[in-house]
Amino acid sequence: MARRKSKAVSASQAKGKDSEDTQIQTRVGISSLPIEILDIVFEHSPKSTLLVCTRVSRLWRDYSRPHLFASLTISRNSSYDDLLIFLDANTDIARYVRNLTLGRGHTAWLNGDNPLVSRKLLVELTRKLPRLQELRLRDVKFDTRPSDTSTDAEGPASRDEEPEQPPLRLEIFSMERCWRSGIDVRMPVDVLLDTLSALAPDSIYLSSLSISFRQWAHHASGHQPRPINPRCLFLKDMPSNTSFHDSLSNRPLYEALIRVTVPNCLRKLRACHVDRHDALCLAALGDFLSHAAQDSLQDFVLPFSICHPIVQAEGTPERWNALSLHKCRNLESFGISFNMRTGLNNTPVYPCIPYSAVAIAILSHLPPTLRHLTIELLYVETAEEIKNRRVLGLRALDDALAERFPALETVRLVLRAKYFLLEYTMAAFKTMPKCKKRGILEVVHTKSAKTKSSGKRSEKIATRPLPRVGYHSLPIEVLDIVFKHSSKSTLLACSRVSHQWRDFALPHLFASITVIRRLSYDDFFHFLAAHPRLARYIRTLVLGYKSMSPQTVGWTDRDRPPLVDPPFLRRIPEALPRLSNLSLENIWVDGAAPSAAQDLELDADARARLLGTFKLQRLALGYCHRTGGKSYNLPTLFDILSALPTDAVHITYLTIDVTQPSDKDQPDTRQPRSPLAISSLCFDKIDVYSQDIYHTHHAAAVALFDAFREMLLPGRLHTFRLGIELDRHLHASLDALGKLLQHAAKGVLRDYILPFAIKSPVVPEHDDADYWRILRLDELPILETFRMSLILPVPGTKPDYADAPRVPLSAVCTAILVHLPRRLRTLELTLRGAKEPSQLKSTWMLDLGRLDDALQEYFPALEKCRVIFKGDWYLLEFTTTVYKLMPKSRSRGILEVVDWLDWSVRLQ
């Protein structure tokens, strides 16, 4: 028995293991999904994802390609002949195309060129794309030459020999901003109608087309195009000119459409604008409705707005008999608009009859079986305008709808308003009580109305009661995240909700503040002393002045900027104990005078007691000056930087005089300054000069480097950016820069920008690596990011010119790069002055291929080689040229080409 039990137990255990194994093996991945689900996934995937899916397997390729090529946008500068060649060579791909958009290229507008499209080309495309459903034309020109509009030279009669229609019926054909090739850019009406008759679309969208009817009479007497049978017709911004002296009118367009459309074919019509005061234009529109939409029209929007001025006759139904709306017996949806624009200087306008009287006169021609009515109110300023019976009169319209249309299901009031929608909704409900009582009134905004009419089937929301979850029930951590990403106005409102919300909103509300004053900031410190709790919330402080420059016309001493000096900065740790970022913008920042600062100078122990553990993460100076707008000297600058312990210093613009003494009248008897423990030093731009006539600009730069080498602590500088242009030919300035790097950044620097540009003229010794050893780049073993810039010679430069480079600029770059560590990760190269491809392709001028080989040899761990384009050239052509000249970096996947302006904005 025991043996049988043991066997039974072992068998059950084995069966359990087998079941676990089968569970592990039956895990479903995306590769085992049914084809129907994969098709749904591919249908909602972007192009980039579909392109990757085509490379997974043959099965995925066969199911992702139809979605990848379902919608194509072809942009060209001249013609689309290459598209026809591609379709002939890839007939399997041609079967996948459902939507095709033909447009012009991104650079076509520079030369004033647009791609040419002809009727013959469009018919050929529909034949090569057997499953095409939508064809859209944007910003193209039609070639109306006889060779493209006829099959031979016999004239229009030869078109009858062409095939009747393309092998399919397009669902949608759209033309937007299309012109005629030649001097007269207006589209001839015969070319337009012939194109529509050749394609035979189900829905026609025409927008922003200028049509010419000069040859229409001659065309109508001769060949007639095949009739078109559209179900939907959308016309927008269609100015039609019969001659140069005629005014804009759409009457000839409707007369032309009557001759080519099949009777009773239209179900939906959006007509272009019609002048309601022009009886002939209204009659032309009415004739077109009675011909093409008499018994078939279901959706129509009135092609004009009811606005001021209004005459008394417009309130009578007889005035609108010309529209022939009484013949549209199956009309279900109708739209009308009121323009509420006031007069000049916002003066009120009082028409002789209300706007609703005109609407009632028009609605009297509609069938009583109307189901949907859309009323659009334009330029509504206040909710009182909706209630105004003298101007709008919605109450009379409400009575007419209740009496005339008993089967009405929806009355949608669309508002284009500036203010709160709730107030307008309440005003509309009070003005139209009968529609509200029937439950058919709906007030929406313009954007929400477009969303509802988009044709997508809306999902039904479950009516099962769900537990209400509001902001009050959110966890504290979620509330903190919400407040962190909220605006100041939102945080101010949240601080008034409850005590709990106030406690969590105030730290984010006062985390960053900007104080703009004149003369002084004493009132700000008084505020901090009176509210110590709020002072603990401040992390970022910006001290500024309302004027960009004190040297303005009419500027007096009462308008001078506030003064910030080291004693002022030493008050900050006590007032703002948690401050991390301090920015000083457009104010006077000066060092304390020796006579006034002797009592304020602190030794190391007193400084430690006063500051404690306080340390700024970032100190920024932007366009600041000394008292009276003077330039800075080195002692004053170091007084400011040493007033507070700072981790990073960022100076936007600064002018430094390296020879001006701290105080000419009294000697500087203060104690030696403490060294600067700065890990990041960035200058956007520095102007260094000397009043000594024997000192040049580069000698002043040497004095600046030596002074910083004395003040900075050794081995602390991680990031160094110097906004000064050095002369690479002078060893003195390069040597002073190298000594500064050796002292302050040896073994710790990670990000460095070369403070000079490599440009012509360059001599043969510049391509020698020993020439650049003076920069001490070999002593930066953990450098990760290195940036340098090159200025290309002007186009047309020849090797025998005086300013031509004697060696390629890439050779100079290679001689510098060999001193960098092999673990370099990011290299940024800014190319300035690029105007032509010859500048990049020249081997004696630039030779990017040599630089590409050097990057492949010296930097195996390089992750990004970013080429920044700064010039008067097209970025696309520049990128293509760089990719061709640096194939090794491109194959490694590290090459990136960006525009200088976009990159600078991205860095901000």
GIRA-V951811 format. One record per residue. N is the residue number from 1. NEAR is the number of other C-alpha atoms within 12 Angstrom. D_FIRST is the distance of its C-alpha to the first C-alpha in Angstrom with 2 decimals. Layout:
n-><N;N>
near-><NEAR;NEAR>
d_first-><D_FIRST;D_FIRST>
This chain:
n-><1;2;3;4;5;6;7;8;9;10;11;12;13;14;15;16;17;18;19;20;21;22;23;24;25;26;27;28;29;30;31;32;33;34;35;36;37;38;39;40;41;42;43;44;45;46;47;48;49;50;51;52;53;54;55;56;57;58;59;60;61;62;63;64;65;66;67;68;69;70;71;72;73;74;75;76;77;78;79;80;81;82;83;84;85;86;87;88;89;90;91;92;93;94;95;96;97;98;99;100;101;102;103;104;105;106;107;108;109;110;111;112;113;114;115;116;117;118;119;120;121;122;123;124;125;126;127;128;129;130;131;132;133;134;135;136;137;138;139;140;141;142;143;144;145;146;147;148;149;150;151;152;153;154;155;156;157;158;159;160;161;162;163;164;165;166;167;168;169;170;171;172;173;174;175;176;177;178;179;180;181;182;183;184;185;186;187;188;189;190;191;192;193;194;195;196;197;198;199;200;201;202;203;204;205;206;207;208;209;210;211;212;213;214;215;216;217;218;219;220;221;222;223;224;225;226;227;228;229;230;231;232;233;234;235;236;237;238;239;240;241;242;243;244;245;246;247;248;249;250;251;252;253;254;255;256;257;258;259;260;261;262;263;264;265;266;267;268;269;270;271;272;273;274;275;276;277;278;279;280;281;282;283;284;285;286;287;288;289;290;291;292;293;294;295;296;297;298;299;300;301;302;303;304;305;306;307;308;309;310;311;312;313;314;315;316;317;318;319;320;321;322;323;324;325;326;327;328;329;330;331;332;333;334;335;336;337;338;339;340;341;342;343;344;345;346;347;348;349;350;351;352;353;354;355;356;357;358;359;360;361;362;363;364;365;366;367;368;369;370;371;372;373;374;375;376;377;378;379;380;381;382;383;384;385;386;387;388;389;390;391;392;393;394;395;396;397;398;399;400;401;402;403;404;405;406;407;408;409;410;411;412;413;414;415;416;417;418;419;420;421;422;423;424;425;426;427;428;429;430;431;432;433;434;435;436;437;438;439;440;441;442;443;444;445;446;447;448;449;450;451;452;453;454;455;456;457;458;459;460;461;462;463;464;465;466;467;468;469;470;471;472;473;474;475;476;477;478;479;480;481;482;483;484;485;486;487;488;489;490;491;492;493;494;495;496;497;498;499;500;501;502;503;504;505;506;507;508;509;510;511;512;513;514;515;516;517;518;519;520;521;522;523;524;525;526;527;528;529;530;531;532;533;534;535;536;537;538;539;540;541;542;543;544;545;546;547;548;549;550;551;552;553;554;555;556;557;558;559;560;561;562;563;564;565;566;567;568;569;570;571;572;573;574;575;576;577;578;579;580;581;582;583;584;585;586;587;588;589;590;591;592;593;594;595;596;597;598;599;600;601;602;603;604;605;606;607;608;609;610;611;612;613;614;615;616;617;618;619;620;621;622;623;624;625;626;627;628;629;630;631;632;633;634;635;636;637;638;639;640;641;642;643;644;645;646;647;648;649;650;651;652;653;654;655;656;657;658;659;660;661;662;663;664;665;666;667;668;669;670;671;672;673;674;675;676;677;678;679;680;681;682;683;684;685;686;687;688;689;690;691;692;693;694;695;696;697;698;699;700;701;702;703;704;705;706;707;708;709;710;711;712;713;714;715;716;717;718;719;720;721;722;723;724;725;726;727;728;729;730;731;732;733;734;735;736;737;738;739;740;741;742;743;744;745;746;747;748;749;750;751;752;753;754;755;756;757;758;759;760;761;762;763;764;765;766;767;768;769;770;771;772;773;774;775;776;777;778;779;780;781;782;783;784;785;786;787;788;789;790;791;792;793;794;795;796;797;798;799;800;801;802;803;804;805;806;807;808;809;810;811;812;813;814;815;816;817;818;819;820;821;822;823;824;825;826;827;828;829;830;831;832;833;834;835;836;837;838;839;840;841;842;843;844;845;846;847;848;849;850;851;852;853;854;855;856;857;858;859;860;861;862;863;864;865;866;867;868;869;870;871;872;873;874;875;876;877;878;879;880;881;882;883;884;885;886;887;888;889;890;891;892;893;894;895;896;897;898;899;900;901;902;903;904;905;906;907;908>
near-><7;8;9;10;11;12;13;14;14;14;14;14;14;14;14;14;14;14;14;14;13;12;12;12;12;11;13;11;11;16;15;15;15;16;17;12;15;25;25;15;21;31;22;16;19;18;21;17;21;28;23;18;29;23;17;17;15;12;18;29;24;25;30;35;33;29;34;34;35;29;28;27;24;30;28;29;27;29;27;30;22;17;27;23;16;18;25;19;13;17;19;19;28;32;27;28;31;31;33;33;32;38;35;32;25;22;21;22;17;13;13;17;24;35;35;35;40;34;33;30;30;39;35;29;41;36;27;30;37;26;30;37;32;35;39;36;38;33;36;39;41;38;33;30;23;19;19;26;34;25;20;17;14;14;19;27;18;18;28;21;14;18;18;18;28;29;21;26;30;38;28;31;39;39;37;30;31;35;36;32;26;17;9;19;22;33;41;36;39;37;37;40;36;37;37;39;36;39;43;37;35;29;33;38;35;35;29;25;36;32;39;33;34;22;21;30;20;14;23;22;13;14;22;26;36;26;27;37;32;36;32;33;38;32;32;27;25;34;30;34;29;26;19;13;8;16;15;25;33;39;35;36;40;36;30;34;40;30;31;33;34;26;26;28;30;38;31;35;37;35;37;33;29;36;25;31;22;22;20;21;28;34;28;30;42;32;31;39;44;31;30;37;39;30;26;28;39;35;35;36;31;35;29;27;31;39;35;27;25;27;21;19;17;30;25;22;24;21;26;31;25;27;37;33;39;27;27;37;26;27;35;30;35;38;37;34;31;37;30;36;28;22;16;8;8;12;10;17;25;24;28;21;29;36;42;40;36;41;42;36;31;34;39;28;30;37;30;28;24;32;27;32;39;37;40;34;37;28;26;30;24;27;29;23;34;37;26;27;23;22;33;41;30;37;31;30;34;36;22;27;39;27;18;22;30;21;22;30;25;27;36;38;40;34;39;30;30;17;16;18;24;18;23;31;29;22;25;39;30;23;30;34;24;25;35;28;15;21;18;28;32;32;34;30;28;24;15;18;21;16;14;18;16;11;9;9;9;10;7;7;8;7;6;7;7;8;7;9;9;9;19;16;14;15;16;17;13;15;25;25;15;21;31;22;17;19;18;21;17;21;28;23;18;29;23;17;18;16;13;19;29;24;25;30;35;34;29;34;34;35;30;28;25;24;27;26;27;27;23;26;28;20;15;24;23;15;17;25;19;13;17;18;19;29;32;27;28;31;30;31;31;29;35;35;32;20;21;20;23;30;18;13;9;10;13;14;15;13;22;30;37;36;33;39;35;31;27;28;36;32;27;36;33;24;31;35;28;31;36;30;34;39;37;38;36;36;40;38;44;37;37;33;28;25;18;18;20;18;15;25;29;24;17;16;12;12;22;18;15;25;27;18;17;27;30;34;25;30;38;37;38;31;33;38;39;33;26;21;24;22;34;37;34;35;33;35;36;33;37;37;40;35;39;43;38;32;31;33;39;35;32;27;27;35;33;33;32;35;29;21;23;29;21;11;10;13;13;22;17;24;16;18;26;27;25;33;31;36;32;33;37;32;29;25;22;31;28;34;30;28;19;15;11;12;18;23;29;30;31;34;38;32;30;36;33;28;27;34;27;25;28;32;25;26;26;30;36;32;36;35;35;36;27;32;26;31;27;30;23;22;21;25;31;32;30;30;43;30;29;38;43;31;29;38;39;29;26;27;39;34;34;34;33;37;31;28;29;40;35;31;30;33;23;18;20;29;26;23;24;20;27;31;25;28;34;33;39;27;27;34;23;25;34;30;34;37;37;34;31;38;34;41;36;26;21;18;21;18;20;13;15;14;20;26;35;28;31;39;42;41;36;40;42;36;31;35;41;29;29;38;31;27;25;32;27;32;40;35;37;36;38;28;25;33;25;24;29;26;34;39;27;28;22;27;40;39;30;37;31;30;34;36;22;27;40;27;18;23;30;23;21;31;25;27;38;34;36;33;37;28;26;19;25;22;27;18;22;32;27;21;28;38;29;22;29;33;23;25;35;28;16;21;17;28;32;29;33;29;28;27;16;15;19;14;10;10;8;7>
d_first-><0.00;3.75;5.34;5.00;6.12;8.51;9.70;10.32;12.11;14.02;15.02;16.26;18.08;19.63;20.68;22.23;24.08;25.32;26.61;28.39;29.90;31.13;32.65;34.41;35.66;36.97;39.44;42.77;45.92;49.51;49.25;46.67;48.72;50.14;53.66;55.03;53.90;55.25;58.52;58.74;58.07;60.76;63.16;63.18;63.24;66.45;68.23;67.07;63.40;63.94;65.68;62.69;60.30;62.31;61.32;57.54;56.83;58.54;56.69;57.79;61.27;61.65;60.59;62.43;65.75;66.75;66.46;68.08;71.18;71.24;73.95;76.56;79.58;82.19;84.95;87.86;91.36;93.27;91.50;88.17;88.73;85.79;83.53;84.62;84.01;80.51;79.68;80.98;78.83;75.67;75.54;71.79;72.36;75.30;73.00;71.09;74.15;74.47;76.75;79.60;82.00;85.13;86.93;89.07;87.97;88.01;91.15;93.10;95.02;96.51;98.59;99.06;97.14;94.76;92.80;94.55;92.92;94.49;93.82;93.13;90.49;88.63;88.61;87.38;84.52;83.40;83.38;81.33;78.84;77.68;75.38;77.69;77.74;79.71;82.68;84.35;87.55;88.51;91.59;92.59;95.95;96.77;98.76;101.29;103.24;104.14;102.07;98.93;99.84;100.89;99.91;103.43;106.91;108.00;107.04;104.76;105.07;102.95;99.88;99.61;98.53;95.39;92.07;91.83;88.94;86.12;82.94;81.33;82.38;81.96;80.44;82.26;85.34;86.63;89.79;90.45;93.46;94.57;98.12;100.42;101.29;104.91;107.47;106.90;103.24;103.14;100.87;102.92;101.83;101.96;99.46;97.13;97.30;96.94;93.79;92.30;93.23;91.74;88.36;88.20;85.80;84.14;84.82;87.74;88.00;91.40;92.09;94.99;96.94;100.72;102.02;105.44;107.17;110.30;109.64;107.82;110.88;111.49;107.82;107.68;110.72;109.13;105.46;102.99;99.36;96.57;95.55;92.52;90.01;88.25;86.16;86.37;89.37;89.49;92.84;93.29;96.26;98.25;101.91;103.97;107.45;109.92;112.49;113.24;115.40;113.12;110.91;107.15;106.16;103.23;105.33;105.67;101.91;101.27;104.08;102.50;99.04;100.55;101.72;98.37;95.72;94.60;95.55;92.92;90.29;89.64;86.88;86.96;90.05;90.76;94.44;96.32;98.73;101.65;104.76;104.94;108.72;109.23;109.77;109.71;106.35;104.86;106.27;104.73;101.30;101.81;102.81;99.70;97.48;99.21;98.82;95.31;93.51;95.30;92.44;89.47;89.63;86.79;86.92;90.18;91.31;94.99;96.42;98.59;98.38;100.45;102.41;105.87;108.56;108.25;111.11;111.63;111.21;107.59;106.63;107.66;105.36;108.20;108.09;104.63;105.25;105.59;101.87;101.05;97.96;98.70;97.87;94.28;92.99;89.27;89.25;86.12;86.27;89.43;90.15;93.21;94.14;96.57;98.10;98.83;100.61;103.45;106.92;108.35;107.54;104.91;107.63;106.35;107.08;108.07;108.26;110.59;107.63;103.97;101.53;99.55;102.65;102.52;98.81;99.38;102.13;99.79;96.84;99.12;98.96;95.16;93.41;92.02;88.58;88.14;84.62;84.59;87.41;87.38;90.11;90.45;92.48;93.81;95.18;94.42;95.45;94.89;93.13;96.55;97.47;94.84;96.42;99.97;101.43;104.59;102.95;99.54;99.48;95.81;96.42;98.66;96.11;93.44;95.64;96.33;92.65;91.85;94.71;94.54;90.82;88.66;85.75;85.55;81.96;82.45;85.37;84.42;86.79;86.44;87.98;89.16;89.73;89.84;88.58;85.80;84.44;83.64;87.34;88.25;85.43;86.68;90.24;89.27;87.37;90.44;92.81;90.87;89.51;89.38;87.12;84.92;84.73;83.71;80.91;82.21;83.75;81.94;83.39;81.98;83.04;84.12;81.00;78.58;80.59;80.21;76.48;76.23;78.39;76.50;74.81;71.20;68.98;68.21;64.70;64.21;63.11;60.42;61.93;58.88;59.98;58.80;58.98;62.33;62.17;65.48;66.84;66.57;62.77;62.39;60.96;63.55;62.57;63.20;66.52;67.55;66.92;68.88;71.79;71.77;72.58;75.03;78.81;81.21;82.31;78.73;77.96;81.14;80.11;76.58;78.01;79.58;76.46;74.93;74.73;71.36;72.58;75.76;73.88;71.89;74.80;77.50;75.92;75.86;79.26;81.00;78.94;81.77;85.37;88.73;91.90;95.24;98.36;101.97;103.55;100.57;97.03;97.92;96.87;93.42;92.95;94.25;91.58;88.86;90.19;90.12;86.57;84.54;81.29;82.22;83.36;79.85;78.62;81.05;79.53;82.12;85.85;88.60;92.18;94.75;98.22;99.17;101.71;100.70;103.78;106.31;109.13;109.84;113.08;114.09;111.60;112.72;111.52;109.85;107.59;106.47;102.76;100.97;100.98;97.77;98.24;96.13;96.87;95.67;92.45;91.78;91.73;88.71;85.94;86.96;87.39;84.41;81.77;79.11;81.37;79.96;82.33;86.11;88.44;92.23;94.04;97.79;98.95;100.92;98.74;100.87;100.60;102.14;105.71;106.09;108.45;106.19;102.92;103.68;102.39;99.31;98.25;95.16;93.92;90.29;89.31;91.10;89.67;86.12;86.73;88.15;85.66;82.54;79.56;81.30;81.21;81.99;79.71;82.57;86.35;88.23;91.99;93.38;97.10;98.18;101.57;103.35;105.81;108.44;106.42;106.95;104.73;102.37;102.99;100.38;100.74;100.40;97.32;95.62;96.58;94.71;91.64;91.42;91.95;88.24;85.25;84.05;81.25;82.71;86.30;87.24;90.95;92.05;95.74;97.86;101.35;101.83;105.11;104.35;107.86;108.68;108.48;106.56;109.79;113.23;115.04;112.79;110.72;106.95;106.37;102.77;99.96;98.01;95.35;91.70;90.00;88.15;84.35;83.95;81.02;82.29;85.99;86.97;90.51;91.07;94.76;97.14;100.90;102.13;105.85;108.39;111.85;113.01;114.84;113.77;110.06;108.51;105.40;103.30;104.78;103.77;100.22;100.22;101.33;98.50;95.85;97.23;97.25;93.62;92.66;94.22;92.59;89.00;86.45;85.25;81.95;81.18;82.14;79.19;81.14;84.79;86.92;90.67;92.84;95.81;97.08;97.87;100.01;97.90;101.07;101.83;100.03;100.97;98.93;95.98;96.03;96.14;93.16;91.22;91.99;90.79;87.46;87.17;87.78;85.88;83.15;82.32;78.61;77.71;79.45;77.11;79.46;83.00;85.74;88.51;91.73;93.86;93.80;94.13;97.14;100.27;102.14;99.74;100.99;99.31;98.40;96.08;93.53;93.27;90.27;92.40;94.67;91.90;90.58;92.87;90.50;87.88;85.03;83.34;82.62;80.35;77.01;74.78;77.04;74.96;77.56;81.02;83.65;86.93;89.53;91.79;95.08;95.80;99.37;101.16;100.98;103.67;103.74;104.77;104.16;107.84;108.06;108.60;105.59;103.26;100.36;100.95;97.21;94.43;93.07;89.53;90.68;91.67;88.27;86.52;88.66;87.53;83.86;83.45;83.80;80.84;77.34;75.00;72.46;74.79;72.86;75.55;79.02;81.49;84.59;87.27;89.71;92.93;95.79;93.85;95.96;95.61;93.02;95.47;95.04;91.34;91.61;94.43;93.33;96.35;96.17;92.47;90.14;86.76;85.15;86.01;84.41;81.30;81.04;81.50;78.67;76.40;77.37;77.62;75.07;71.67;70.00;72.48;70.75;73.78;77.28;79.15;82.56;84.58;87.36;90.58;93.41;95.25;92.96;90.20;86.79;85.10;87.44;87.24;83.43;83.52;86.01;84.04;80.84;82.72;84.30;81.11;78.46;76.36;75.90;75.16;72.51;70.86;70.73;72.77;76.11;77.16;80.61;81.71;84.99;86.69;87.38;83.85;82.42;84.75;83.79;80.09;80.60;82.26>
